[in-house]
């Protein structure tokens, strides 16, 4: 089995099991790096010590984070268990990546308003939604029409980090703008159907189980792209969501125009959402659920950046 065929087998297996395109790309990339690291020897001929050496290399030489090393580990485990169906044995003797405490960049409420005021009209709503809901950029872009509940003022985040669904708050101030955006997406979908198109991308398992769902209105993305995407596997032209790079550029431009000297990215809006909720007195467990953190320890990082609720210390100079 050549390397190309191996990676194809991994992709097919992952699609069958319903993995997201993002995860498929990540896993195949790690498996490719694993094979190259071992001089392109087929993984079926490698042993546990080869896995340990690769994972230790990532920690010692590449200085990757624990989460990155863990993703590489998960990709390799998937390869052996699900694709090659080989019991590789115990390979827990690798050097663990050390977790470093990085204080996230957080904007004040006034700074958030300033940045958003400079975001262009096309990207303003998705950027405001990231701050108002605490969603990751990828989660916000993957929103489907069916995932927004206006009556209960909540959003269902599908297939978040770790493959889990969760519910987050829908800001009342964005309801009218979201309804207009959805109306626009629906109108574009109607025009696409008239052209014999109207397909959107669905997880592989759903596409097989519900072949007509890809043309249903409720499955369409909220933030649709202007152009179509051709999928080589299904040989179908899809209407996808806007690209994340366009949102990243919009935030970068807005941050520069705002004159705020901080490293600001779309993820900064998520950090600010969490910190501001804690400042308002919300329980950290509530914030944990809204963010979709597996452990409350991850959410605790935001207590380090609170203006008053963290240290509670007044400088002697003051």
Residue pairs with C-beta under 8 A, 6 or more apart in sequence:
1 9
1 42
1 44
3 32
3 35
3 40
3 42
6 31
6 35
6 42
6 43
6 83
7 28
7 31
7 32
9 83
10 24
10 27
10 28
10 31
10 78
10 79
10 83
11 24
11 28
13 82
13 83
14 23
14 24
14 27
14 78
15 24
15 204
15 233
16 204
16 205
17 82
17 205
18 203
18 204
18 205
18 206
19 27
19 163
19 204
20 159
20 163
20 203
21 201
22 138
23 163
26 71
26 75
27 74
27 75
27 78
27 79
28 75
30 71
30 72
30 75
30 76
31 43
31 75
31 76
31 79
33 54
33 72
34 43
34 51
34 54
34 72
34 75
34 76
34 79
35 41
35 42
35 43
37 53
37 54
37 57
38 46
38 50
38 54
43 79
43 80
43 84
44 84
44 86
47 88
47 89
48 88
48 89
48 90
48 91
48 93
49 91
51 76
51 88
51 91
51 94
52 91
52 93
52 94
53 94
54 72
54 76
54 94
55 69
55 72
55 73
55 76
55 91
55 94
55 95
56 94
56 95
58 64
58 68
58 69
58 72
58 97
59 69
59 94
59 95
59 96
59 97
59 98
60 95
63 97
64 72
64 97
65 97
65 99
65 100
66 96
66 97
66 98
66 99
68 97
69 96
69 97
80 86
80 87
80 88
101 301
103 301
103 304
103 305
104 268
104 271
104 301
104 302
104 305
105 262
105 263
105 264
105 268
105 271
106 268
106 271
106 272
106 275
106 302
106 305
107 115
107 260
107 262
107 264
107 268
107 269
107 272
109 276
111 258
111 260
111 262
112 131
112 269
112 272
114 258
114 260
115 251
115 254
115 255
115 258
115 260
115 264
116 124
116 127
116 128
116 131
116 254
117 254
117 258
118 253
118 254
118 255
118 257
118 258
119 127
119 128
119 250
119 251
119 254
120 250
120 253
120 254
122 250
123 246
123 247
123 250
123 251
125 174
125 177
125 178
125 181
125 223
126 140
126 141
126 223
126 242
126 247
127 247
127 250
127 251
127 254
127 266
127 269
128 171
128 174
128 177
129 135
129 140
129 171
129 174
129 178
130 136
130 137
130 140
130 266
130 269
130 270
130 273
131 269
131 270
131 272
131 273
132 169
132 170
132 171
132 173
132 174
132 273
133 140
133 155
133 168
133 169
133 170
133 171
133 273
133 290
134 168
134 270
134 273
134 274
134 277
134 290
134 291
135 155
135 157
135 168
135 270
136 160
136 161
136 267
136 270
137 244
137 247
137 248
137 266
137 267
138 244
139 157
139 160
140 223
141 221
141 223
141 241
141 242
141 244
141 247
142 158
142 159
142 221
142 241
143 155
143 221
143 222
143 223
144 158
144 218
144 219
144 220
144 221
144 222
145 182
145 185
145 186
145 217
145 218
145 219
145 220
145 221
145 222
146 218
146 219
147 155
147 156
147 157
147 158
147 222
148 155
148 156
148 170
148 178
148 182
148 222
149 155
149 156
149 170
150 170
150 175
150 178
150 179
153 169
153 170
153 172
153 175
154 167
154 168
154 169
154 170
155 167
155 168
155 169
155 170
156 165
156 166
156 167
157 165
157 166
157 167
157 168
157 292
158 165
159 165
159 203
160 166
160 292
161 292
162 292
162 294
164 292
166 289
166 290
166 292
167 289
168 290
169 290
170 178
178 222
181 222
181 223
182 222
185 220
185 221
185 222
185 223
185 224
186 217
186 220
188 224
188 239
189 198
189 217
189 220
189 224
189 239
192 198
192 239
193 215
197 228
197 237
197 239
198 215
198 239
199 214
199 215
199 236
199 237
199 238
199 239
200 214
200 215
200 219
200 220
200 221
200 238
200 239
200 240
201 214
201 229
201 231
201 238
201 240
202 210
202 213
202 214
202 219
206 213
207 213
207 214
207 234
213 219
214 236
214 238
220 239
221 239
221 240
221 241
222 241
223 241
223 242
224 239
224 240
224 241
224 242
225 239
225 240
225 241
225 242
225 243
226 242
228 237
228 238
228 239
228 240
229 237
229 238
229 239
229 240
230 236
230 237
230 238
231 237
231 238
244 266
247 266
248 265
248 266
251 264
251 265
251 266
251 268
251 269
252 264
252 265
255 262
255 264
262 268
270 291
271 302
271 305
274 287
274 290
274 291
274 299
274 302
275 302
275 305
275 306
277 286
277 287
277 290
278 284
278 287
278 302
278 303
278 306
278 309
279 306
279 307
279 308
279 309
284 296
284 299
284 300
284 303
285 296
287 299
287 302
288 295
288 296
288 298
288 299
291 298
291 299
293 299
303 309
303 310
304 310
